[in-house]
Amino acid sequence: MPEMPEVEAVCRRLRAEAEGATIRRARILRPSMAKGDIEEACRKARLTRVERRGKNILLHLSSGPVLHVHLRMTGNLYVTVDHRMLVTSARAVFELTDGRGIVFEDPRALGRIALLERDSLPEVGLDPLSPEFTAEVLALLVRGSKRPAKLFLMDQDKVSGLGNIYAAEALFRAGIDPRRAVGSLRRPRIARLYQAIVEVMRAAVETSDRLYSSPGRLIEAERQELMVYDREGEPCRVCRRPILRLAQGGRSTYFCGKCQG
Ligand SMILES: [Zn+2]
């Protein structure tokens, strides 16, 4: 399942290759995955901006509305040199005036594409890759919160895009017990957490970006070397004690009982 860093990598590529391009026409190949009159809105529309909000991809059209794409489990969105060259799992194609195409591919057909008005775009929490995310802002967000640190990080209303993997990795790097009430962290520890989140997410985007160097099927990203996630019973890479697992909010949390005290 694409995590936020993979979606960011998809957006970066689209920005570099197709921002400013003009769509000649859109073809929806699997209508059950699409909502709204996409064909009409895309006719001779320019793709003015590629925006990411959490895992939502927003393609702003010069005609006014916005195409909202969600990749869900197996979706991918990429530019192909010839819009006629399509794989069988292509669900929509946006033919560009220069002959290229933007392909929405999804083998399992669980993704969604919808036409939205500008005032009804999805709202998400603060993006850890945005310049607005700072140690000071994180300190304000955690103030007074009794939420366990892991659940706080996974709460998309506060900080968006940190899934199960990256929340666990950031807490390990910051040396924070995932069960600790996040509002009880002292300022230097919050600063370390901020730094850890940014480092983990940047590294993940870079890894994802390398893996998307050629357009094609979205593959499960080869993750950066993980310190704790999915390593129950294996030795901690720092102290050699076995990594522990516990359930939090219905998900598994992996951590080191010694390094995260
Ligand atoms: Zn350890």
py3Dmol code that shows the C-alpha trace and the ligand (Angstrom):
import py3Dmol

protein = """\
ATOM      1  CA  MET A   1       0.000   0.000   0.000  1.00  0.00           C
ATOM      2  CA  PRO A   2       1.500   3.337  -0.973  1.00  0.00           C
ATOM      3  CA  GLU A   3       2.439   5.375   2.068  1.00  0.00           C
ATOM      4  CA  MET A   4       2.717   9.140   1.944  1.00  0.00           C
ATOM      5  CA  PRO A   5       6.368   9.148   0.765  1.00  0.00           C
ATOM      6  CA  GLU A   6       5.450   7.054  -2.275  1.00  0.00           C
ATOM      7  CA  VAL A   7       2.565   9.401  -3.073  1.00  0.00           C
ATOM      8  CA  GLU A   8       4.979  12.335  -2.752  1.00  0.00           C
ATOM      9  CA  ALA A   9       7.366  10.614  -5.169  1.00  0.00           C
ATOM     10  CA  VAL A  10       4.510  10.158  -7.658  1.00  0.00           C
ATOM     11  CA  CYS A  11       3.605  13.858  -7.323  1.00  0.00           C
ATOM     12  CA  ARG A  12       7.202  15.034  -7.802  1.00  0.00           C
ATOM     13  CA  ARG A  13       7.472  13.092 -11.019  1.00  0.00           C
ATOM     14  CA  LEU A  14       4.138  14.408 -12.293  1.00  0.00           C
ATOM     15  CA  ARG A  15       5.178  17.962 -11.424  1.00  0.00           C
ATOM     16  CA  ALA A  16       8.446  17.620 -13.297  1.00  0.00           C
ATOM     17  CA  GLU A  17       6.926  15.975 -16.359  1.00  0.00           C
ATOM     18  CA  ALA A  18       3.391  17.261 -16.744  1.00  0.00           C
ATOM     19  CA  GLU A  19       2.726  20.426 -14.771  1.00  0.00           C
ATOM     20  CA  GLY A  20       1.679  23.080 -17.275  1.00  0.00           C
ATOM     21  CA  ALA A  21       0.785  20.530 -19.954  1.00  0.00           C
ATOM     22  CA  THR A  22      -2.553  20.718 -21.744  1.00  0.00           C
ATOM     23  CA  ILE A  23      -4.936  17.779 -21.746  1.00  0.00           C
ATOM     24  CA  ARG A  24      -6.597  17.134 -25.081  1.00  0.00           C
ATOM     25  CA  ARG A  25      -9.136  14.741 -23.670  1.00  0.00           C
ATOM     26  CA  ALA A  26      -9.658  12.276 -20.846  1.00  0.00           C
ATOM     27  CA  ARG A  27     -10.717   8.697 -21.319  1.00  0.00           C
ATOM     28  CA  ILE A  28     -12.199   6.880 -18.344  1.00  0.00           C
ATOM     29  CA  LEU A  29     -11.643   3.182 -18.943  1.00  0.00           C
ATOM     30  CA  ARG A  30     -13.229   1.939 -15.710  1.00  0.00           C
ATOM     31  CA  PRO A  31     -16.233   4.201 -14.981  1.00  0.00           C
ATOM     32  CA  SER A  32     -16.964   2.584 -11.594  1.00  0.00           C
ATOM     33  CA  MET A  33     -13.715   4.098 -10.277  1.00  0.00           C
ATOM     34  CA  ALA A  34     -14.567   7.634 -11.411  1.00  0.00           C
ATOM     35  CA  LYS A  35     -16.969  10.272 -10.144  1.00  0.00           C
ATOM     36  CA  GLY A  36     -18.117  13.428 -11.914  1.00  0.00           C
ATOM     37  CA  ASP A  37     -17.963  14.560 -15.523  1.00  0.00           C
ATOM     38  CA  ILE A  38     -14.203  14.208 -15.796  1.00  0.00           C
ATOM     39  CA  GLU A  39     -14.172  14.056 -19.584  1.00  0.00           C
ATOM     40  CA  GLU A  40     -15.962  17.393 -19.885  1.00  0.00           C
ATOM     41  CA  ALA A  41     -13.770  19.152 -17.286  1.00  0.00           C
ATOM     42  CA  CYS A  42     -10.537  17.900 -18.860  1.00  0.00           C
ATOM     43  CA  ARG A  43     -11.269  18.831 -22.463  1.00  0.00           C
ATOM     44  CA  LYS A  44      -8.490  21.255 -23.509  1.00  0.00           C
ATOM     45  CA  ALA A  45      -7.766  22.023 -19.855  1.00  0.00           C
ATOM     46  CA  ARG A  46      -4.292  22.857 -18.670  1.00  0.00           C
ATOM     47  CA  LEU A  47      -2.869  21.001 -15.681  1.00  0.00           C
ATOM     48  CA  THR A  48      -1.910  24.073 -13.688  1.00  0.00           C
ATOM     49  CA  ARG A  49      -0.700  22.453 -10.473  1.00  0.00           C
ATOM     50  CA  VAL A  50      -0.020  19.073  -8.891  1.00  0.00           C
ATOM     51  CA  GLU A  51      -0.718  19.200  -5.167  1.00  0.00           C
ATOM     52  CA  ARG A  52      -0.485  16.554  -2.465  1.00  0.00           C
ATOM     53  CA  ARG A  53      -2.548  16.606   0.710  1.00  0.00           C
ATOM     54  CA  GLY A  54      -1.672  13.585   2.801  1.00  0.00           C
ATOM     55  CA  LYS A  55      -2.151  10.672   0.431  1.00  0.00           C
ATOM     56  CA  ASN A  56      -4.528  12.659  -1.775  1.00  0.00           C
ATOM     57  CA  ILE A  57      -3.269  13.798  -5.183  1.00  0.00           C
ATOM     58  CA  LEU A  58      -4.931  16.961  -6.470  1.00  0.00           C
ATOM     59  CA  LEU A  59      -4.610  17.874 -10.129  1.00  0.00           C
ATOM     60  CA  HIS A  60      -5.711  21.488 -10.568  1.00  0.00           C
ATOM     61  CA  LEU A  61      -7.310  22.203 -13.948  1.00  0.00           C
ATOM     62  CA  SER A  62      -7.448  25.557 -15.718  1.00  0.00           C
ATOM     63  CA  SER A  63     -11.145  24.867 -16.362  1.00  0.00           C
ATOM     64  CA  GLY A  64     -11.834  25.373 -12.620  1.00  0.00           C
ATOM     65  CA  PRO A  65     -12.385  22.068 -10.849  1.00  0.00           C
ATOM     66  CA  VAL A  66      -9.778  19.737  -9.389  1.00  0.00           C
ATOM     67  CA  LEU A  67      -9.165  16.063 -10.117  1.00  0.00           C
ATOM     68  CA  HIS A  68      -8.809  14.177  -6.880  1.00  0.00           C
ATOM     69  CA  VAL A  69      -6.874  10.921  -7.225  1.00  0.00           C
ATOM     70  CA  HIS A  70      -6.438   8.388  -4.452  1.00  0.00           C
ATOM     71  CA  LEU A  71      -4.104   5.498  -5.217  1.00  0.00           C
ATOM     72  CA  ARG A  72      -5.418   3.322  -2.377  1.00  0.00           C
ATOM     73  CA  MET A  73      -3.689  -0.086  -2.474  1.00  0.00           C
ATOM     74  CA  THR A  74      -2.143  -0.605  -5.908  1.00  0.00           C
ATOM     75  CA  GLY A  75      -2.735   2.586  -7.899  1.00  0.00           C
ATOM     76  CA  ASN A  76      -0.146   4.610  -9.763  1.00  0.00           C
ATOM     77  CA  LEU A  77      -0.224   7.800 -11.783  1.00  0.00           C
ATOM     78  CA  TYR A  78       2.510   8.480 -14.317  1.00  0.00           C
ATOM     79  CA  VAL A  79       3.368  10.030 -17.645  1.00  0.00           C
ATOM     80  CA  THR A  80       3.812   7.803 -20.666  1.00  0.00           C
ATOM     81  CA  VAL A  81       5.517   8.936 -23.877  1.00  0.00           C
ATOM     82  CA  ASP A  82       2.571   7.848 -26.045  1.00  0.00           C
ATOM     83  CA  HIS A  83      -0.996   7.944 -24.758  1.00  0.00           C
ATOM     84  CA  ARG A  84      -1.913   4.998 -26.987  1.00  0.00           C
ATOM     85  CA  MET A  85       0.527   2.690 -25.226  1.00  0.00           C
ATOM     86  CA  LEU A  86      -1.538   1.390 -22.345  1.00  0.00           C
ATOM     87  CA  VAL A  87      -1.223  -1.571 -20.037  1.00  0.00           C
ATOM     88  CA  THR A  88      -4.354  -3.628 -19.375  1.00  0.00           C
ATOM     89  CA  SER A  89      -4.620  -2.327 -15.830  1.00  0.00           C
ATOM     90  CA  ALA A  90      -4.900   1.308 -17.030  1.00  0.00           C
ATOM     91  CA  ARG A  91      -8.157   2.726 -15.624  1.00  0.00           C
ATOM     92  CA  ALA A  92      -8.022   6.229 -17.072  1.00  0.00           C
ATOM     93  CA  VAL A  93      -5.764   8.114 -19.460  1.00  0.00           C
ATOM     94  CA  PHE A  94      -5.404  11.839 -19.954  1.00  0.00           C
ATOM     95  CA  GLU A  95      -4.189  12.459 -23.472  1.00  0.00           C
ATOM     96  CA  LEU A  96      -1.865  15.456 -23.651  1.00  0.00           C
ATOM     97  CA  THR A  97      -1.690  17.736 -26.685  1.00  0.00           C
ATOM     98  CA  ASP A  98       1.937  16.696 -27.294  1.00  0.00           C
ATOM     99  CA  GLY A  99       0.968  13.042 -27.694  1.00  0.00           C
ATOM    100  CA  ARG A 100       2.010  11.889 -24.244  1.00  0.00           C
ATOM    101  CA  GLY A 101      -0.469  10.649 -21.693  1.00  0.00           C
ATOM    102  CA  ILE A 102      -1.004  10.688 -17.952  1.00  0.00           C
ATOM    103  CA  VAL A 103      -2.017   7.156 -17.021  1.00  0.00           C
ATOM    104  CA  PHE A 104      -3.967   6.136 -13.951  1.00  0.00           C
ATOM    105  CA  GLU A 105      -3.098   2.492 -13.541  1.00  0.00           C
ATOM    106  CA  ASP A 106      -4.434   0.197 -10.864  1.00  0.00           C
ATOM    107  CA  PRO A 107      -4.273  -3.621 -11.083  1.00  0.00           C
ATOM    108  CA  ARG A 108      -6.712  -4.168  -8.226  1.00  0.00           C
ATOM    109  CA  ALA A 109      -8.959  -1.271  -9.255  1.00  0.00           C
ATOM    110  CA  LEU A 110      -9.421   0.002  -5.706  1.00  0.00           C
ATOM    111  CA  GLY A 111      -8.218   3.547  -6.380  1.00  0.00           C
ATOM    112  CA  ARG A 112     -10.541   6.466  -6.974  1.00  0.00           C
ATOM    113  CA  ILE A 113     -10.635   9.478  -9.223  1.00  0.00           C
ATOM    114  CA  ALA A 114     -13.178  12.231  -8.675  1.00  0.00           C
ATOM    115  CA  LEU A 115     -13.910  15.725  -9.873  1.00  0.00           C
ATOM    116  CA  LEU A 116     -14.118  18.214  -7.011  1.00  0.00           C
ATOM    117  CA  GLU A 117     -14.851  21.908  -6.738  1.00  0.00           C
ATOM    118  CA  ARG A 118     -12.070  23.973  -5.219  1.00  0.00           C
ATOM    119  CA  ASP A 119     -14.032  24.602  -2.021  1.00  0.00           C
ATOM    120  CA  SER A 120     -14.593  20.903  -1.293  1.00  0.00           C
ATOM    121  CA  LEU A 121     -11.022  19.607  -1.332  1.00  0.00           C
ATOM    122  CA  PRO A 122      -9.977  17.149   1.393  1.00  0.00           C
ATOM    123  CA  GLU A 123      -8.498  18.764   4.496  1.00  0.00           C
ATOM    124  CA  VAL A 124      -5.686  16.974   6.297  1.00  0.00           C
ATOM    125  CA  GLY A 125      -3.375  17.736   9.200  1.00  0.00           C
ATOM    126  CA  LEU A 126      -0.017  19.420   8.979  1.00  0.00           C
ATOM    127  CA  ASP A 127       2.325  17.841   6.435  1.00  0.00           C
ATOM    128  CA  PRO A 128       5.681  16.833   7.944  1.00  0.00           C
ATOM    129  CA  LEU A 129       7.437  17.718   4.681  1.00  0.00           C
ATOM    130  CA  SER A 130       6.004  21.242   4.533  1.00  0.00           C
ATOM    131  CA  PRO A 131       7.919  24.313   5.773  1.00  0.00           C
ATOM    132  CA  GLU A 132       5.043  25.027   8.172  1.00  0.00           C
ATOM    133  CA  PHE A 133       5.998  21.945  10.180  1.00  0.00           C
ATOM    134  CA  THR A 134       8.527  23.071  12.824  1.00  0.00           C
ATOM    135  CA  ALA A 135       9.563  21.958  16.303  1.00  0.00           C
ATOM    136  CA  GLU A 136       7.631  24.912  17.724  1.00  0.00           C
ATOM    137  CA  VAL A 137       4.448  23.911  15.901  1.00  0.00           C
ATOM    138  CA  LEU A 138       4.836  20.298  17.043  1.00  0.00           C
ATOM    139  CA  ALA A 139       5.202  21.497  20.641  1.00  0.00           C
ATOM    140  CA  LEU A 140       1.932  23.424  20.302  1.00  0.00           C
ATOM    141  CA  LEU A 141       0.151  20.411  18.813  1.00  0.00           C
ATOM    142  CA  VAL A 142       1.175  18.016  21.607  1.00  0.00           C
ATOM    143  CA  ARG A 143       0.517  20.444  24.446  1.00  0.00           C
ATOM    144  CA  GLY A 144      -1.942  18.985  26.967  1.00  0.00           C
ATOM    145  CA  SER A 145      -2.487  15.786  24.954  1.00  0.00           C
ATOM    146  CA  LYS A 146      -2.764  12.530  26.902  1.00  0.00           C
ATOM    147  CA  ARG A 147      -2.621  10.440  23.711  1.00  0.00           C
ATOM    148  CA  PRO A 148       0.112   7.815  23.561  1.00  0.00           C
ATOM    149  CA  ALA A 149       2.888   9.169  21.344  1.00  0.00           C
ATOM    150  CA  LYS A 150       2.415   6.506  18.659  1.00  0.00           C
ATOM    151  CA  LEU A 151      -1.327   7.125  18.333  1.00  0.00           C
ATOM    152  CA  PHE A 152      -0.791  10.877  18.286  1.00  0.00           C
ATOM    153  CA  LEU A 153       1.597  10.534  15.345  1.00  0.00           C
ATOM    154  CA  MET A 154      -0.852   8.340  13.464  1.00  0.00           C
ATOM    155  CA  ASP A 155      -3.733  10.742  14.040  1.00  0.00           C
ATOM    156  CA  GLN A 156      -4.068  12.299  10.569  1.00  0.00           C
ATOM    157  CA  ASP A 157      -5.879  15.373  11.914  1.00  0.00           C
ATOM    158  CA  LYS A 158      -2.702  16.520  13.686  1.00  0.00           C
ATOM    159  CA  VAL A 159       0.244  15.506  11.532  1.00  0.00           C
ATOM    160  CA  SER A 160      -0.684  13.845   8.269  1.00  0.00           C
ATOM    161  CA  GLY A 161       1.091  11.126   6.383  1.00  0.00           C
ATOM    162  CA  LEU A 162       2.922   9.290   9.142  1.00  0.00           C
ATOM    163  CA  GLY A 163       1.662   5.729   8.771  1.00  0.00           C
ATOM    164  CA  ASN A 164       2.362   2.788  11.044  1.00  0.00           C
ATOM    165  CA  ILE A 165       5.886   2.246   9.729  1.00  0.00           C
ATOM    166  CA  TYR A 166       7.188   5.791   9.904  1.00  0.00           C
ATOM    167  CA  ALA A 167       5.533   6.588  13.253  1.00  0.00           C
ATOM    168  CA  ALA A 168       7.371   3.624  14.824  1.00  0.00           C
ATOM    169  CA  GLU A 169      10.666   4.536  13.177  1.00  0.00           C
ATOM    170  CA  ALA A 170      10.463   8.200  14.218  1.00  0.00           C
ATOM    171  CA  LEU A 171       9.751   7.261  17.849  1.00  0.00           C
ATOM    172  CA  PHE A 172      12.731   4.917  17.892  1.00  0.00           C
ATOM    173  CA  ARG A 173      15.037   7.601  16.514  1.00  0.00           C
ATOM    174  CA  ALA A 174      13.763  10.050  19.127  1.00  0.00           C
ATOM    175  CA  GLY A 175      14.074   7.484  21.951  1.00  0.00           C
ATOM    176  CA  ILE A 176      10.423   7.814  22.962  1.00  0.00           C
ATOM    177  CA  ASP A 177       8.306   5.007  24.418  1.00  0.00           C
ATOM    178  CA  PRO A 178       5.282   4.681  22.107  1.00  0.00           C
ATOM    179  CA  ARG A 179       2.959   4.455  25.131  1.00  0.00           C
ATOM    180  CA  ARG A 180       4.145   7.702  26.667  1.00  0.00           C
ATOM    181  CA  ALA A 181       1.547  10.494  26.847  1.00  0.00           C
ATOM    182  CA  VAL A 182       2.758  12.823  24.128  1.00  0.00           C
ATOM    183  CA  GLY A 183       1.831  15.953  26.086  1.00  0.00           C
ATOM    184  CA  SER A 184       4.238  14.960  28.873  1.00  0.00           C
ATOM    185  CA  LEU A 185       7.328  15.182  26.640  1.00  0.00           C
ATOM    186  CA  ARG A 186       9.772  17.914  27.519  1.00  0.00           C
ATOM    187  CA  ARG A 187      10.847  20.472  24.995  1.00  0.00           C
ATOM    188  CA  PRO A 188      14.260  18.955  24.035  1.00  0.00           C
ATOM    189  CA  ARG A 189      12.573  15.591  23.450  1.00  0.00           C
ATOM    190  CA  ILE A 190       9.934  17.228  21.255  1.00  0.00           C
ATOM    191  CA  ALA A 191      12.724  18.837  19.251  1.00  0.00           C
ATOM    192  CA  ARG A 192      14.317  15.399  18.809  1.00  0.00           C
ATOM    193  CA  LEU A 193      10.974  13.950  17.753  1.00  0.00           C
ATOM    194  CA  TYR A 194      10.543  16.732  15.208  1.00  0.00           C
ATOM    195  CA  GLN A 195      14.011  16.048  13.804  1.00  0.00           C
ATOM    196  CA  ALA A 196      13.346  12.295  13.700  1.00  0.00           C
ATOM    197  CA  ILE A 197      10.042  12.725  11.825  1.00  0.00           C
ATOM    198  CA  VAL A 198      11.623  14.961   9.204  1.00  0.00           C
ATOM    199  CA  GLU A 199      14.628  12.662   8.716  1.00  0.00           C
ATOM    200  CA  VAL A 200      12.512   9.516   8.428  1.00  0.00           C
ATOM    201  CA  MET A 201      10.116  11.075   5.946  1.00  0.00           C
ATOM    202  CA  ARG A 202      12.829  12.675   3.802  1.00  0.00           C
ATOM    203  CA  ALA A 203      14.721   9.393   3.583  1.00  0.00           C
ATOM    204  CA  ALA A 204      11.498   7.587   2.658  1.00  0.00           C
ATOM    205  CA  VAL A 205      10.708  10.042  -0.143  1.00  0.00           C
ATOM    206  CA  GLU A 206      14.225   9.691  -1.533  1.00  0.00           C
ATOM    207  CA  THR A 207      13.941   5.902  -1.499  1.00  0.00           C
ATOM    208  CA  SER A 208      10.535   6.050  -3.180  1.00  0.00           C
ATOM    209  CA  ASP A 209      11.776   8.532  -5.761  1.00  0.00           C
ATOM    210  CA  ARG A 210      14.605   6.219  -6.825  1.00  0.00           C
ATOM    211  CA  LEU A 211      12.187   3.327  -7.184  1.00  0.00           C
ATOM    212  CA  TYR A 212       9.920   5.357  -9.473  1.00  0.00           C
ATOM    213  CA  SER A 213      12.695   6.340 -11.840  1.00  0.00           C
ATOM    214  CA  SER A 214      10.879   4.544 -14.633  1.00  0.00           C
ATOM    215  CA  PRO A 215       7.134   4.725 -15.028  1.00  0.00           C
ATOM    216  CA  GLY A 216       5.238   1.566 -14.467  1.00  0.00           C
ATOM    217  CA  ARG A 217       3.465  -0.428 -11.910  1.00  0.00           C
ATOM    218  CA  LEU A 218       3.580   0.809  -8.375  1.00  0.00           C
ATOM    219  CA  ILE A 219       5.677  -1.679  -6.525  1.00  0.00           C
ATOM    220  CA  GLU A 220       5.832  -2.117  -2.812  1.00  0.00           C
ATOM    221  CA  ALA A 221       8.675   0.204  -2.008  1.00  0.00           C
ATOM    222  CA  GLU A 222      11.914  -1.253  -0.826  1.00  0.00           C
ATOM    223  CA  ARG A 223      11.995   0.564   2.461  1.00  0.00           C
ATOM    224  CA  GLN A 224      14.934   2.316   3.966  1.00  0.00           C
ATOM    225  CA  GLU A 225      16.630   0.120   6.533  1.00  0.00           C
ATOM    226  CA  LEU A 226      14.046  -0.106   9.285  1.00  0.00           C
ATOM    227  CA  MET A 227      15.141   0.004  12.913  1.00  0.00           C
ATOM    228  CA  VAL A 228      12.060  -1.477  14.580  1.00  0.00           C
ATOM    229  CA  TYR A 229       9.093  -1.922  12.248  1.00  0.00           C
ATOM    230  CA  ASP A 230       8.181  -5.596  11.665  1.00  0.00           C
ATOM    231  CA  ARG A 231      11.274  -6.741  13.590  1.00  0.00           C
ATOM    232  CA  GLU A 232       9.664  -8.384  16.632  1.00  0.00           C
ATOM    233  CA  GLY A 233      12.185 -10.647  18.406  1.00  0.00           C
ATOM    234  CA  GLU A 234      15.077  -9.517  16.225  1.00  0.00           C
ATOM    235  CA  PRO A 235      17.948  -7.710  17.962  1.00  0.00           C
ATOM    236  CA  CYS A 236      17.786  -3.926  18.266  1.00  0.00           C
ATOM    237  CA  ARG A 237      20.345  -2.438  15.879  1.00  0.00           C
ATOM    238  CA  VAL A 238      21.634  -0.234  18.708  1.00  0.00           C
ATOM    239  CA  CYS A 239      21.489  -2.258  21.969  1.00  0.00           C
ATOM    240  CA  ARG A 240      20.935  -5.826  20.670  1.00  0.00           C
ATOM    241  CA  ARG A 241      17.906  -6.469  22.894  1.00  0.00           C
ATOM    242  CA  PRO A 242      14.943  -8.097  21.125  1.00  0.00           C
ATOM    243  CA  ILE A 243      12.463  -5.694  19.527  1.00  0.00           C
ATOM    244  CA  LEU A 244       9.070  -5.795  21.237  1.00  0.00           C
ATOM    245  CA  ARG A 245       5.599  -5.614  19.762  1.00  0.00           C
ATOM    246  CA  LEU A 246       2.355  -4.389  21.299  1.00  0.00           C
ATOM    247  CA  ALA A 247      -1.105  -3.523  19.996  1.00  0.00           C
ATOM    248  CA  GLN A 248      -2.127   0.131  19.924  1.00  0.00           C
ATOM    249  CA  GLY A 249      -5.296   1.371  18.271  1.00  0.00           C
ATOM    250  CA  GLY A 250      -5.752  -2.002  16.585  1.00  0.00           C
ATOM    251  CA  ARG A 251      -2.307  -1.871  14.946  1.00  0.00           C
ATOM    252  CA  SER A 252       1.037  -3.375  15.865  1.00  0.00           C
ATOM    253  CA  THR A 253       3.620  -1.095  17.412  1.00  0.00           C
ATOM    254  CA  TYR A 254       7.260  -2.187  17.320  1.00  0.00           C
ATOM    255  CA  PHE A 255       9.792  -0.668  19.701  1.00  0.00           C
ATOM    256  CA  CYS A 256      12.899  -1.264  21.796  1.00  0.00           C
ATOM    257  CA  GLY A 257      12.189  -1.356  25.526  1.00  0.00           C
ATOM    258  CA  LYS A 258      15.685  -0.142  26.347  1.00  0.00           C
ATOM    259  CA  CYS A 259      16.367   2.534  23.747  1.00  0.00           C
ATOM    260  CA  GLN A 260      12.866   3.992  24.025  1.00  0.00           C
ATOM    261  CA  GLY A 261      12.538   4.693  27.717  1.00  0.00           C
TER     262      GLY A 261
END
"""
ligand_1 = """\
1
ZN
Zn 17.643 -0.854 21.633
"""
view = py3Dmol.view(width=600, height=400)
view.addModel(protein, "pdb")
view.setStyle({"model": 0}, {"cartoon": {"style": "trace"}})
view.addModel(ligand_1, "xyz")
view.setStyle({"model": 1}, {"stick": {}})
view.zoomTo()
view.show()
